[in-house]
Amino acid sequence: MTTYPPPQQSFSRSTPVRLWENGFALDPYRYYAALRAQGTVGWAELAPGVPAYVVTDRRAALDLLNDTDAFSHDPRPWESTVADDSPVLGMMRWRPNSLFADGAAHLRYRGALIDTFEQVEPHDLRARVHRAVRLLVSRIGPRGEADLVGEFARPLMALVFNSLFGLPDSRSDRLDSALGKMMEGGAEAARGEVEFSRYVLGLIAAKTERRGDDLPSRLLDHPAGLTPEEVAWQVFLTLGAGHEPTANLVSNALSRILGNPLYYSTLTSGARTVTDAVVEVLHHETPLANYGIHYARRPVTLHGVWIRAAVPVVISYGALAHSAEQEVTSGRHPKDASHLSWSAGPHACPVKQHTLLIATEAIEQLTQWLPGLEPVVPRERLSWRPGPFHRSLTSLPVRFSPRSPDQPGAPS
């Protein structure tokens, strides 16, 4: 609950937990433990010289997510305090879309997006996923080995989302490359932002001139009357938010499934569903770990912690997930077993059913096409991409019996 008394706790003399270090990608749980040791709200750095409060308590997170009077999604007051070359600006700078808007503007943008995505029928989305899986299996199946991150999860999302947004398969590599650079927040982040911006602006220019049966065209024609520029920024948001986290969700789930033979056997036998594995990842290894970013409109306290204005306040879904997993592994049932990977409050994910369908269908189809998948590297030795915002595998090498999509017994 937010109140406005004098400061009760300050992190001004605390050593920030550096979420930009390589060590964070290797072992984020040690960093989350350090944040939780500071209390309900920890003090961290998202990049060198970019401090942030990090919320690691579920109740405090829910209070913040539902308090639109005290907290805003508009980063512009913070932006004026950050160096122009900061590697996290690509993910955090203000744009006129639903993620960075409050009030009436947020409702207008969000309403247009919800209406547009509701026109995507589940059977149509399923067919797009099946087509993309078949195309990728035709590339990797005959070899008997593959990297399920670089050769399946990431290109799959580029294919699916390009088809939804009216772009050809041939453009998929550009989308995947640009988003990967921007998300990692390193030396290539600015270049990735420029490449992705050009990608989206070119798409909207083409759809403004000639409509198609795709999401940008429907946004351009929506009764909300969004300008082409506004449509471009909604697409910038949804194309990026659709590709990166969903690719990570698929690869994280596959790594859990394949890394545990007993788990894999229960899935292939039908005793458990792929949905179970996907939901488990959302509970314990959420792909978008630290991207619930807010800003106090004025100095406030959040659960006894003094929060300054114009400083990012990050909901750490990764820390919340790790805390819940610790409860389970220690034999204690967590106070609330539900996860917050979809966020909550007015900015909760509006297309979670679409995301779940894409992820579960992708995994089901892959394991039907290539039922003998075996990991090459033990799960504890897998490497993870750097960056403060995500939990994302670098690669997931596997081997399997070579197979062509034209062989008998292919999934329907």
Buried (B, 14 or more C-beta within 10 A) or exposed (E): EBEEEEEEBEBEEEEBBBBBBEEBBEEBBEBBBBBBEBBBBBBBBBBEEBBBBBBBBBEBBBBBBBBBEBBBBBBEBBBEEBEEEBBBBBBBBBBBBBBBBBEEBBBBBBBBBEBBBEEBEEEEBBEBBBBBBBBBBEEBBEEBEBBBBBBBBBBBBBBBBBBBBBBEBEBBEBBBBBBBBBBBBBEBBBBBBBBBBEBBBEBBEBBBEEBEEBBBBBBBEBEBEBEBEBBBBBBBBBBBBBBBBBBBBBBBBBBBBBBBEEBBEBBBEEEBEBBBBBBBBBBBBBBBBBBBBBBBBEBBBBBBBBBBEBBBBBBBBBBBBBBBBBBEEEEEEBEEEEBBBBBBBBBEBBBEEBBBBBBBBBBBBBBBBBBEBEBBBEEEEBEBBBBBBBBBBBBBBBBBEEBEBEEEEEBE
